[in-house]
Amino acid sequence: MWIVLLITHSLLAFLLLGAITHQTLSVWAPPRSKPGSFLARARAVPSTSYVTAVIVLYLLTAIMGGYIYTNYRIAARFTLEQGHFWKTFGAFELKEHFIALGLGVLPAYWYVWKSPDAAALTHTRNMLTTVLAFVGWWGFLVGHLTNNVRGLGT
């Protein structure tokens, strides 16, 4: 059962990564008149269309991660400690803190994207989007690394 939950958590994280990465591209590198390259087409989608998806996916991924966290604390953490994988262990501990900070940023993120005074909040919107993109990428990469060190199902 834990493996199915872990794979579901990973898929949700992957979807979140796609949404937040596209949004970050579109706020920092707005589209030009003609999208020609892959990168130009990726950033051509309106950045406001990702807000709800990012919030819902972030919450679902965090809830799922919180649920499977008990298995990590009971089984996987000891594998990392016994194997002396201190850098991996520390990176995962940092991931926990970043995810919690991202949860705290979500209300502000929602506000600056849904605010009627959107023009005045452009820089704040860009920075909050970048923070969530960093948290998403850090969480995904560190989670993947930790799972690789620990081994799926052990």
N, C-alpha and C positions, 0 to 999 in steps of 0.2 A: 504494500500500500504506500509506503514512504517513497518508493521510486516513482510511482505514478504522480504523487503530489509534487515531488521534486521536478519532474519533467514538466508538469503543468505550470509550476512556478517559473521555470526557465522559459517556457513559451510566452508567458505573460510578460516577463522581463524583456524578451526579445521584441515583442510588439511595442512595449513602452519605449525601447531604444529606437525603434524605427520612427515612432511619432515625434519623440523629443529631438532626435537628430534632424529630421526634416524641418521641424519648427526652428531649431537653432540655425540651420543653414538659411532659412528664409528670412530670419530677422537680421542676421549679420551680413548676408550677401543677397540683397533683394534681386529679383529677376530682371534681366535686361529685356529689351523689346522682343528679341527673337530667341527662344530657347533652342539651342542647337545641340549642345553636348549633354551627356548624362547628368552632370552636375547642374547645369542650367535648368534642366527639366525637373530635377529633384527639388530645387529651391523655388520653382515657379508656383507651387501650390500655396494658396493664401495661408499665412501663419496662424490666423485666427481659427481656421478649421481644425486645428489640432488640440485646442485648449481642453475641451471636454474629454477627449480621448486620453490625453496625458493625465488628467486628474483621476479619471476612472481606473485607468491601467496602473497608475502609481499606487492607488489605494488597494486595488485587488492584489497586486504583486506584494505589497507590504503585508497585507493580511495573510496571504498564503505563506509568505516567508516567515511571519511570526508564528504561524501554526507549525510549520516544519522545523522551526528553530529548536523546539524541545528535543527532537531527535538529534539535532546537531550537538546540543549541550550534553546529551546523555551518551552518545556513541562517537560521533565524528571528532569532537574536541579532544577526547582522550587519545585518539589515533594521532592527531597532530602533536599533542604534547609528548607522547611516548616516542614519536619519530623525531622529536626536536625540530619541528618545522616552525620555528618561532617567528620568522618573517611572514609566513602564510597565516599563522595564528593572529599576529598583530594586524595584518592587513584586513582580516575578517572582522576583528574587533573595531577597526576604523570604519569598515563598511557599516556596521551596526549604528555607529554614531552619525555617519553621513545620512543614512536612511532616515533616522529620527529627525535630523535637521531638515531634510527634504520634506518630511511630513509637516514640520512647522512652517515651512516656506509656502506650502500649497495654498493656504487662504490668501496670502498676499499675491501669489501668482494668479489665482482666480480673479482677484479684485482688479489688478492692473490690466488684465486682458478683457474683462467685462465692463470696465469703467467707461462712462460716457465721455470722460475727459481723457481719451486715449492718446491724443497728440502730446500732451504734457508729460505722459508717463512712458514715453518710448524708451528712454535709457534704462529706467527701472525694469521695464518689461524685458528688455534684452538681457539684462544682468540676471534676473530671476530665472529666465529660460536657460541661460548658460549654466547657472548653478545646478538646476535640475538635470541638465544634460550631463554635467560632470558627475553628479551623484548616480545617475542611471548607468553611465559607462563604468564608473568605479565599481558599483555593486555587481554589475553583470560580469565584468572581468575577474574580480576577486572571487565571486561566487563560483565561477567556472573553474578558476585555478584551485580553489579549496576542494571542490568536488573531484578534480583530477588527482590531487594529492591523496585525498582520502579514499577514493575509489567508490564507484556507484554500488550501493547495496551492501557495503561492508560496515 
